Amino acid sequence: MITLLLHLQNVEPIKLDVEELPGVTDTVILGKNPRDRSDRELEWVEDGVSTLYMPWWRVSYVEVLPSEDRESEFPLPFRTE
């Protein structure tokens, strides 16, 4: 599962889990587990919604977040000790 951070127009960014990265011919992004940047439920999504279709015209840009196992491969540039 790949986690994306979608930066939407006039709304705070949201996280979505996708099976694969969207293709160049896709008109929507199909994602599961919609949540805000701090992993809380979204206020504007009904309770119990687990899948979200987001049209590309609402998306300004997309960040692909590293998976948990890949985070350890890249050390942080500052000390955490």
Residue pairs with C-beta under 8 A, 6 or more apart in sequence:
1 17
1 18
1 19
1 32
2 17
2 18
2 19
2 20
2 21
2 64
2 67
3 15
3 16
3 17
3 18
3 64
3 65
3 67
4 15
4 16
4 17
4 18
4 29
4 31
4 62
4 63
4 64
4 65
5 13
5 14
5 15
5 37
5 62
5 63
5 65
6 13
6 14
6 15
6 16
6 29
6 31
6 54
6 59
6 62
7 13
7 59
7 60
7 61
7 62
7 63
8 14
8 54
8 58
8 59
8 60
9 58
9 59
9 60
11 44
12 36
12 37
13 36
13 37
14 34
14 35
14 36
14 37
14 42
15 33
15 34
15 35
15 36
15 37
15 39
15 65
16 29
16 31
16 32
16 33
16 34
16 52
16 54
17 31
17 32
17 33
18 29
18 30
18 31
18 32
21 64
22 29
22 62
26 56
27 55
27 56
28 53
28 54
28 55
28 56
29 53
29 54
29 56
29 59
29 62
30 51
30 52
30 53
31 51
31 52
31 54
32 50
32 51
32 52
33 50
34 42
34 45
34 49
34 52
35 41
35 42
36 42
41 47
45 52
66 74
